[in-house]
Amino acid sequence: MSPRHHNQVAGHPTPSKTPQSRHGPNLDTRSEIYSLSPVRFGSQQMLLSPRRQPRAVSKVPYKVLDAPELADDFYLNLVDWGSANILGVGLGSSVYMWNAQTSKVNKLCTLDDDTVTSVSWIQKGTHLAIGTGKGLVQIWDAEKARRLRTMTGHTARVGSLAWNTHILTSGSRDRLIYHRDVRAPDQWLRKLVGHKQEVCGLKWNCEDGQLASGGNDNKLMVWDKLSETPLWKFSDHTAAVKAISWSPHQRGLLASGGGTADRRIIFHDTVKGSVINEIDTGSQVCNIAWSKNSNEIVSTHGYSQNQIVVWKYPSMTQVASLTGHTYRVLYLAMSPDGRTIVTGAGDETLRFWSTFGRRPGTREDGDNGGRLADLAIIR
């Protein structure tokens, strides 16, 4: 894989006490009680203040890497960015690791007579879980490039994986979800039966101990801790639910996106089990991720526009729409600092975007070089 370079890489004020004069208390004429205007003081301030310019988002990726054999398959999850700032990518039967600090690439493994169908980093960023086409789940020590164990249970490909500390959860085309305690010798701890078709999305809310799962049966389910019975079943989508993301800012706020026949992002309250809002995006929703640092979300899309959209929540006004991929933007991962995203598509490219900006004082990424291989043949 060779690099391509793009050198760019309202609330109301609280009434305050006014000082006493020797003739008695002064009146705060800004107070709504004494104002003759029908417009509240806070609204007056907002209307009279200079209009804030929308946040500028670069519409050009600061890095593009070739990714030969990156599958154009909606149901797979082949890209994940770990807390150690290493990107794991499944290409064909191999897994590669790209170090965001050094731009160096290492091959982690090549599977014997099998294909990579999902990858997921443990929270500490030290171990990578790999799901395979034959239904296996492997755990690898990333630093030592050593396989620690292989777990069975599924009878079809494992397209989705999610970690909650030492619990690794896997979802498969066999419609089952397994919880696995990686500290225990058992192959699995719990088996969840709920979806009627392939499980293609899994996301843990580690803070509240809730798992969200999405399937090709158009269902979104929420499971409490290790319960084998879903807490909530949402049937609002009319197409496969792969895109799932928990808000890091509001407890129990879950966003999900539907496929080509749906095109909506729906927001759920998992405390009450209700739908809060929805928006028709106009395109197949492939992924969703909340910004860690602002109340914004980013979504990636397929048919028909293949775009990446940054939205302001809860207004769902567009902050930016990014294009460049020529195939469906099936893969999305966010950097550990929450400032950068990487997207992948069947056009066999990975594109890095400074979607949420950088912290003040941090430097740019060197020469924007790097190679995602050694990835077999350079096209």
N, C-alpha and C positions, 0 to 999 in steps of 0.2 A: 504494500500500500504506500503510495507516495503522496506527499503533501501538495496542496495547491495553496498559493499565498494570495491573500487579500490584505493589503496594508491598511488595516483599520483595526485593524482588528475590528360638624357644624353645631354646634351647640350654642346656647345663649349664655351671655356673661352672668356670673353670679353677682347679685346686688352687693355692693360693698358699703360699709359704714362711712358716713361723711363726718368731717370734724365738726364739733360743736362750736358755735359762735356765742358771744356773750348775750346775744339777743334770742338765743334758742337754737335748735338744730337746723343746720342748713339742709336744703332740699337738693337731692341729686337729680338735676333736670334731665339726665340721661335715662332715668328710670322710666319704664313703660307706664307706670302709674300716673306720671305727670306729663307725659308726652301727648301732644295733639296729633301726632302722625299715626296713621294706621299701620305703618311699617315698623316692626320692632327694631330696637336699636342695633341688635346684632345683625339683622338683615340689612339695615342701612349701612353699617360698616362694610359688609360684604359687597353691597352694590356699588359703594363709592370707592372701594379699594381697587387698585390696578388688577386687571385680569391676570391670573397666574397662567403662565405659558405651560402647555402640556409637556410632560417629561420627554426628552428626546431619546429615542432608542435607535441605535445604528441598524440600518436595514441590510447591512452587508456582514456576512460571517467573518470573524477575524481569523478563522482557520478552517480549511477544508481538507479532509483526509480521505483518500480512496479506501474503500472497504470491500474488497472482492468477496463475493458469495454472501453478502449481507442479505438475508432472505426477505422477499417481498411477501410476507405472510402476516396478516392482521392479528393472528392468534398467538404469536410468539412474543417473548420479551427478552431481547438479545443484547441490551445495552444497560449498564448500571455504573454509576459513579460513586465510589466508596469514600468513607470519611478520611482515608489516608491519601486522598487526592489521586487515586488511580482509577482509570476507566477500564471496566471489563467488557469485552465485546465477543460475542459468539459468531464465528464465520464458518459456515459449513460444519465440519467435524472438529474444528479447533477453537480454542479460546485464547485471546490475546489481551495483554494488559498494557495500557498506555499511561505513562507517568506524566501527569500534568505539570509537574515541576521541572522535569528534565526533558520532556518530549521524547523520551526513549520508549521503545516497544519491546516487550518480551512475550514469547509464546509460553502460555501456562501449560497447555496440554493439547493433544490430539486424541480423540476418542477412537477406539478400535471398532470399526464396522458399526458406527452410530453417528448421530448428528446432535449438535447442540440446539436446544429449543428454548432455553431460558438461562439467565444468569442473575445472581443477586448477592450483594456483599452483606456480611454480618455487620452490625452497627459499628463495631470497633475497626472495621476495615482490614482485618487480618486474614479472614477466610472468605472464600468465594464458593457459593453453592451453584451447582450446574445441573439443570434438568436436561434429559436426553429424549431422543425420539423413541427409544425403546421403553420409556417409562421409568428409568432409573434417576436417582438423585445422588449426586456426588458432592463431597465437601473437600476443598483443596486448601492447603496452607499456601497462601500467595507468595510469601517471602521465600519459602523453601521449594516452591513449585512441586509440592508433594501431595498426592491424594491421601486423605486420611481415612475415608470410608465411602462405601457405596451402599445406598439404601434402596430397598425394593418396596413393592406394594402396588404401584400403579401398573395397569395393563396396556396403557397407551401413552403417547407423548406427554411430557410435563412442560406445559407452556407458561406456567406462572409460578413464582416463588416469592415468599415474603418472610422476613425475620422479625422476631420479637425476643430480644436477648438470646437465650439458648434454645428457643422454640423456632424451628424452621417449618414453615407451612408450604405445602405444594399442592398445585391444582392441575388437573389433567383432562385430556380428551375423554377419559373413561368416566367423567362427570363427578369424580370423587375429589375430596380435599382431605389431606392427611396433615395432622400436627405431629411433628417429630421432635423429641427432646434429644438434642445432639450429645448430651452428656450420658445418656442411657444406651445400653446395648440393643434395646428393642428397635425394630425397623420403624415402628410408628407408635404414637401415644393415643391418638384419637382419629376416628374416621368420620368425616362429615358428609352426610348424604342429603342433598337438597336440590342441586341443579339437575336439570333434565338433559342438558347438552354440555359441550366442552366448557370447562372453567378457564377463562382467558384473562381474568384480572384478580389480583389479590393485593390488599394493602392493610397492614396493621396500624391501628392507632395505639401505639405502645403506652401512651400516658394513661388512657382509659381502659386498656386491655380489650379493645374491640377489633374484630377482623371484618373487613368488607370484602365480599367476593362478587365478581361479575361473571356472567356466562353467556354462551351463544343462545341460551333460551330466553334472552332479553331480560333476565332477572338480576336484581341487585339485592344481595342478602347481607345482613349484619349479624355477626355471631359474637356473643359475649364470652370473653375469656376462652376457655377450652370447652365450652358447652357444645354438645352434639346436636342441639336444636337451635335454629336461627331465632334471634331476638326479633328481627324485623325482616319482612319480605316486601320489597318494592317492585311493582310491576308496571311502572310508568313508561319505561322505554319500549320502543317498538323495533329494536334491532339489538345486536350483540353489545354487551357492556364490557368493554376492555378498560376504558379510561376511568380511573378511580383515584381520588385524592382527598385526604383528611386535612381540614384547615388547622394550621398550627396556632391560629389566633383566637379561635372560638370553639369552645367545647362542643362536641357532637355535631359539628358542621361537616357534612360529607358531600363532595361534588362527584358526579358521575356523567359520563358521556356515552351517547349511543352511536351505532354504526350508520351505514349509508341510508337505510330506510327511516332513520330517526333524526339524526343530526343535531340533537339537543344536548345541552348541558343542563342537568337538573341538580338543584341543591336540596339536601335532605337534612332534617333535624333528627338525629338518631337518639336524642333524649326523649322526644315526644313521638317519634315514629311518623313524622309528617313531612310533606314537601313544602319547601319555603318559596322557591322560585324556579323558573326555567327560562332558557333562551334558545331560540333556533339559530344555530351558527351558519346554516346553509351548506355545510359539508360534513362528511363522515368524521366523527370525533375519535381520534386514535389514542390520545393521551391527554392527561390533565396534571398539572402540578401547581401547588400554591407557592408563592414567594415566601421565603422564610422571614424576610425583612420588611415587607410592605403588604398591605391588604390587596394584593393583585394575584391573578392566576394566569398561567400560560397554557394554551391548548394547542395540540397539533392535529392536522386534518388530512384527510384523503380526498376521495372523490367529492367535489370535482376540482378544487382549487389547490390542493397540496400546500396549504399555507400554515404558518405559525402565528397565533394571535395572542397578544397580551391584553388582558382585560382588567379593568378596575372593578373591585367588588365593594359594595353590593350593587352599584349602578349598572354594571356590565357594559360600560362604555369602553370602546376599543382604545387602548393606548398605542398599539402598533400592530401592523400586519406585515409579516415577513415572508418573502417568497424566495425561491432558489432551487428547491428540490423539484425534480421532474417526475417523481413517483410519490405515492402516499407516504406521509411522514409518520411512519409506524413506530418509531422509537424516540424516547425522550428521557434524558437524565439531567439532574441538576448538580452543580458543583457543591462541595461541602460548605462553602461560604454563602451559597444561595445567590450569587451574582451572575453566574454564567450557566447557560444550558447547552447541551449537545443534542442534536437531532440526527436521526438516521433514517434512511429510506431505501427502497428497492433500486434506486439509481446507483446504489453501492457507494454512497458517500456519507461521511459524518461531517456535520457542519456545527461549528462552535459560535455561539452568539452571546454578546454582552447585553443580554436582555434586561437585566435589572441593575446594570451599572457596577461600578467598583467602589470599594470603600476609599474615602479620601486618603491620599498618601501612599496607596499601594501602586506598585509599578506595573507596567504592561508586561506581557509575556514575551520577553526576549525577542527572538527573530521570527516568532510564529512558525518555526520549522517543525521538525518531528516527522517520524514516519510510522504509520500504523502498519509496519512490517518491513521487511521480512514476511509480509502477508501473502505468501505464495507469489503469484505472477503480478508484476506491475503492468497495468493495462497500457 
